[in-house]
Amino acid sequence: MTVALHLDSFPSPLRALVIGASGGIGAAFVRALRLASSDNHVEELHRHSIPPVDFSEETSIERAAEQLAARGPFHLIINATGVLHGNDFMPEKKLSDLQYDHLKTVFEINTFGPALVMRHFAPLLDSQRGVMVMLSAKVGSIEDNRLGGWYSYRASKAALNMLVKTAAIELKRSQKNAVLLALHPGTVQTGLSQPFRGGSVARNADEAVIDMLNVINQKMPEQSGHFYTYGDEQLPW
Ligand SMILES: NC(=O)c1ccc[n+]([C@@H]2O[C@H](COP(=O)([O-])OP(=O)(O)OC[C@H]3O[C@@H](n4cnc5c(N)ncnc54)[C@H](OP(=O)(O)O)[C@@H]3O)[C@@H](O)[C@H]2O)c1
């Protein structure tokens, strides 16, 4: 069944920015926002864009924000970066798998980079209607953790969630119309989930982003600083 996309809480044409636009979910956000209206203005940033955003280069985040400022302000900024596994590491199953290098890489990409994205890109939000979405993961919910494992990924997303909550409190004072959300996309068919999908629960990225955009469309400043799923359930921290 095709679900209709609603973006009616945003001005038209919409100015949007997707960071991590080279990823499975990021690219699907770009496609959906462009398909919604050819008048929408959708900027893409990733490690190989001009300017690049590479979380192993702290200054690239500030430089990209400086360059993108002239193309804003943005009604919607989505951070779709993230890592779960790499060429030389897989998520830890047990304490004895923990390693500094793995932990540092995962925190750099899932927590530190997104933190600096909030720092440098939140000022680019439109003062009347501006939503910033940080893609998180349900496994980052401390309360929801029943299975254990995936230490660094879970912890990096739990820390990201705390940064979202903390920044949302500050933004309520300094940018009163801003909305900052942590959003769980569900299990989506991308490179990140590929080794772990097993059965059939993973959804196509284009379907997942329609659901997420419909959730985002409904979020107003009163909902800022919360953690939602693509199905619009509020998750416990
Ligand atoms: N897929 C799922 O089932 C699922 C489930 C729950 C949560 N999520 C979350 O959804 C988000 C998007 O994931 P995805 O499934 O679309 O993964 P993906 O296809 O692997 O995309 C990951 C994105 O992160 C970027 N990235 C990786 N390392 C980076 C770095 N050092 N600096 C800057 N960007 C970097 C990648 O850039 P390159 O293209 O240059 O590598 C790519 O744009 C992530 O936050 C993930 O945790 C996904």
The ligand as a Gaussian input file, in Angstrom:
#p B3LYP/6-31G(d) Opt

LIG

0 1
 N       19.087000       0.909000       8.510000
 C       18.490000       0.605000       9.667000
 O       17.869000      -0.464000       9.791000
 C       18.563000       1.556000      10.833000
 C       17.911000       1.193000      12.030000
 C       17.959000       2.063000      13.115000
 C       18.631000       3.254000      13.012000
 N       19.273000       3.588000      11.847000
 C       19.993000       4.875000      11.789000
 O       19.649000       5.571000      10.608000
 C       20.762000       6.391000      10.188000
 C       21.045000       6.159000       8.708000
 O       21.503000       4.832000       8.539000
 P       21.481000       4.064000       7.134000
 O       20.791000       2.787000       7.392000
 O       21.016000       4.947000       6.042000
 O       23.029000       3.741000       6.987000
 P       24.022000       3.854000       5.734000
 O       23.307000       3.559000       4.458000
 O       25.205000       3.039000       6.104000
 O       24.398000       5.421000       5.726000
 C       25.232000       5.950000       6.737000
 C       25.591000       7.370000       6.405000
 O       26.521000       7.831000       7.403000
 C       27.634000       8.403000       6.727000
 N       28.882000       8.332000       7.484000
 C       29.549000       7.228000       7.899000
 N       30.703000       7.590000       8.477000
 C       30.759000       8.952000       8.449000
 C       31.703000       9.919000       8.872000
 N       32.855000       9.574000       9.460000
 N       31.441000      11.216000       8.659000
 C       30.299000      11.609000       8.041000
 N       29.357000      10.734000       7.597000
 C       29.600000       9.427000       7.796000
 C       27.750000       7.572000       5.454000
 O       28.607000       8.231000       4.533000
 P       29.397000       7.399000       3.385000
 O       28.365000       7.138000       2.318000
 O       30.455000       8.349000       2.962000
 O       29.923000       6.162000       4.047000
 C       26.293000       7.541000       5.040000
 O       25.902000       8.769000       4.458000
 C       21.913000       6.040000      11.138000
 O       21.970000       6.998000      12.178000
 C       21.496000       4.694000      11.726000
 O       22.065000       4.466000      12.997000
 C       19.257000       2.773000      10.747000

